[in-house]
Amino acid sequence: MSYMRRRDFITLLGGGAAAWPFAAGAQQQAMPVVGLVGGGGGDVSTRYVTAFHKGLNEAGTIEGQNARVEYHWLEGKYDRLPSLMADLVRRRVAVIATPGSNPASLAAKVATATIPIVFGVGEDPVKLGLVASLARPGGNATGINIFNVEIAAKRLGLLHELVPKAVRLAVLVNPANASSAESTLRYVPEAARVIGLQSQVFNASSGDEIDAAFATLVRERADALFVAADAFFISRRVQFATLTVRDRIPAAYADREIVEAGGLMSYGTDFMDMFRQVGVYVGRILKGAKPSDLPVVQATKFALVINLRTAKALGLDVPATVLARADEVIE
């Protein structure tokens, strides 16, 4: 009898234990899932995720309590996008967030006309075909325009102030990020010509190709380097910092992370604020708002960051007029 009771107890315990994960899984499945897709690497994501959480919290959403977020960092492998987006759509996630990535935003729009999309893009989202208008998006997508294209000429002008004697400008783009590459090549060579610079375009979509581009631009005796806005390039920030100092090439970037790693200067949108804003809109959609009713936000925070240590290593004297305009100086 005691044996039977013991066996029944073990069976009951085993059955109960088997039921617990099932119940937890059912509860987890009931929680809305947000698929966040970023173009860069997870190594720079911590501060961005914190900013995204801040935005979610502002809209009354707390990760792990009333929503679950899946993070997918592409590390520049944009060819993964079609299958990744197809998987998110198949699993019917509640929202797809694509902060700071034109390719991810466009891939999401191709993949679904019903699941809400919250983007952060560097070009006019109307021209990209993501929304009908800024004030009335009209479809399943909305987000923030971070103006990478419009501020590229200003970034080039700042680089020219740092290196006024430069004649030959190398322009580096990532062809795998087609929209960023095309817009950079549409505006930057002409802006360079206007201020008296000769420009030459280089392509890189991998670490090895960045090495090869530097070998060529050094051989071609480039005086300065303009690096297009691209999340993959951010993930290679240490490589950029190392190569530019080694080859004594002053370079301008769109993102402060590269300057923090040892790059010379950046001018661009505050990415932290962009991730926060995307988080706010995701949170509002989870609370019932429709993307078509949320106007596209225009970025208003831009930052000039200069690394004086790198300037010294490159033998550059940063003009007082440029220093006075810097939002942050790394010494």
C-alpha angles and dihedrals in degrees: 000000000000087000091052092048091049091048092047090049092051090047091050091047091048092049091048093048090051090052096051097069089044091054091045090048092050090050091048091049091053089058111090114252124220117201109209114192119190127182097219135061131289089241091079096036102090097083092040092051089050090053091046090052090050090056092047090050092050087058093047099260122125120190111240093018107061102357140028122217124206113200120210116183112191098195088210094306094128092164086076091066102088094053093040093051091045089054093049090049093046090053090047098230114196096237137003113215119196107176116182097357124106093182093051092046093051092045090051091051091051092048099052141017094184112041109084115252125200111193140184108203135173096219138055103290090210090059090045089055095240097119138018093229138345095246095042110026090184100195139054097297137076136144142118135321110217096189100229090157098049095049096044092088091051091050089051090050091053091050089052090052089054092048104027094165094056116123105166117057123192115207115200120199135170108232090197086068093059100177093050093044094048095047092046091052091045094058114016102062090050092046088049092051091051092057093044102262127137110220133205123188124226128186129214132167099162141036091259091051090052088054090049092048091053092049089054098043090050089051089049088050098236113190096203141006131225112198117201121233108268133145092221090057089055089056088055093050096124090052091051093047092049096046097045092052093043092050095033094235116154107220137188123211138186095228132064093214090075091051091049087055091053106284118139105239145343135193121185150095120323099256092195091059090046092054089047092052092048087051091052092053093045089052092049092050091050086054091055107274117139120232089226089063097048111085118224110263119230114220113243102174116085126166136202110204123184128189107212093186089060092044089055092048088052092048093244127147107212109221115243089234090061094043090053090058096047117114090201133015119196111208 
